[in-house]
Every structure is written in structure tokens, then in C-alpha cells.
Amino acid sequence: MPNIGYLNGRFMPLEHVCISAEDRGYQFGDGVYEVIRTYQGRPFNLEEHLARMERSAREISIPLPLDKTEWESVLLRGVAQSGYANCKVYIQVTRGAAPREHQFSASLPPTILVTFREMPELDALHRTRGVHAITHPDIRWGRCDIKSLNLLPNVLAKQKAVDAGAFEALFVRDDIVTEGATSNLMIVKDGVLSSSERNHQILAGVTLLCVIGLARRHGYDVQERAIRRKELESADEIFLVGTTIEVLPVTQLNGHIVGNGLPGPVTNSLSAIFSQYIKDNP
């Protein structure tokens, strides 16, 4: 089945997509993005993803050229053309192409790129045995709530994790644990769930907010607050949350065992609850 690209109103094979060398996304990282997955051909939590993208674009003064209905049409057409039931959809909107100057014109037409690829299956052992994580200094800019293209600190942190034989790097800023390089995180202590408070230092994850809502609905005590490094290190359970990984247990942190070294009961319960939610909401 083909990987599909959509560029400024036209669908084409992904390998045929060409973007101007003067596009500000390439020159400056001047743009925003979203990653949406499909289950059985249907985009999951589409409205929430589009709302977050709209907010991100508004925060950096990029006018989105499509409305919600038009975005949905593009995504459904691209998924159908790709033929992938479980598809990873990447949306990128940049300020557009112009001669390289830091200042920009408000009338510059944005560049819209959407790619459609098959969503790879996560290694089943990651769910049954858990994954390893490391902590890493959070040196990102001060507006992590904007899902911008400026991801170099995330890239370097993720590579540091991979080089250490780990799955994820967890950012720490001024002794506060913020989020992962490519995920959000939650911890469990004495049956209480904690997630980083929503502010400018983290990205409000669409899947995270879904999991928090499901946890509360099923009777779990969930706190959204600052999590200190010591709390992370002494947690009974740690798990990652994200669009492509869903709910993923962490069983080793910086080479030390988390809990008893196996995915914990709360993590397993929420993973099952989330999986059922997906089945019930096609």
C-alpha cells in the first residue's frame, strides 16, 4: 500500500512531495504540527488534535487555511487512498515560503503538508515487560505548550536514551519532572495517580487528557501537579502516555528497577480501560 502525501491541496505519492528550500519551516522551524493515528480507518480524537493545532498556530500567528470540516475531509481522503486501517497521520503547517528574513509578512500563504503512513505495531514485549527510561535536563524553550517544529532538544534527548539502551528520556527542569521527549508521563504512589500540571512547560497531550478522564471516571484519584524528581525515583509505578504508544509501562529508570520490575496493577488497568475505550469509540 502506498504512503500518501498531501501538499497545498494536492494528493500525491509521498516520494513526489517537494517543498521550497525557502519554506520557513525548513529555514526557521517556523510552524506547528500534529500526529494523529487511526484505528480501523477512523482518526482517533480528531477534534481534540485539531483544536490543539489551531491553538498552537494562533499562539505563533499562523492562520490555518482550512476549517475543521475541510481538515477532516483531507484526512479521511488520505487515509482511504493509503489503504492503511491503522495509519499515522502527520500534519505540518508552516508560515510559508519567502526569502530568508527573520521578520514575516502576515499575508504569506501557509504551507500545508500531511503525510499518511502505516502505523507500526509496538513491540508486544514493551507492554508485557515495560520499557526503560532515563532522566535528562530539560533545556527546551519556554513555550512547550505550543506544538512547534522546534524539536532539537527532544531529538538529542531521545537519542541519548536510545544510546543508553532506553526507550524514553524524561525531562527534568529545576528538579521538576515535566514530560518525555516524545511522550507525557504519569506516576503512581500508594494508589494515587499524578501527572504534571498543565502549563507552558509541557504539551497538553491529547491521549494524556483522555487517560486522565478515563481514570477519574473509573474511580482513580488523579492529581495534576508539579512532580519532583525524588517522587519520580520513588514511584510505585511510572507509565508513558502518547498517541503512538497509548499507555506504556516504565519498569526501569536510570538503571534502577521501578516497583517490582514489572508493569504495575494501575498501569495494566488503565491500559485495558484505554483499549476498551478505543473499541467502544470507533
ABEGO torsion letter per residue (X at the ends): XBBBBBBGGBBBBAAABBBBAABAAAAAGBBBBBBBBBBGGBBBGAAAAAAAAAAAAAAAGBBBABBAAAAAAAAAAAAAAAGBABBBBBBBBBAEBBBBBABBBAABBBBBBBBBBBBBBBBAAAAAAEBBBBBBBBABBABAABBBABAAAAAAAAAAAAAAGBABBBBBBGGBBABBAABBBBBBBGGBBBBBBBBAABBBBAAAAAAAAAAAAAGBBBBBBBBBAAAAAABABBBBBBAAAEBBBBABBGGBBBEAGBBBAAAAAAAAAAAAAAAABX
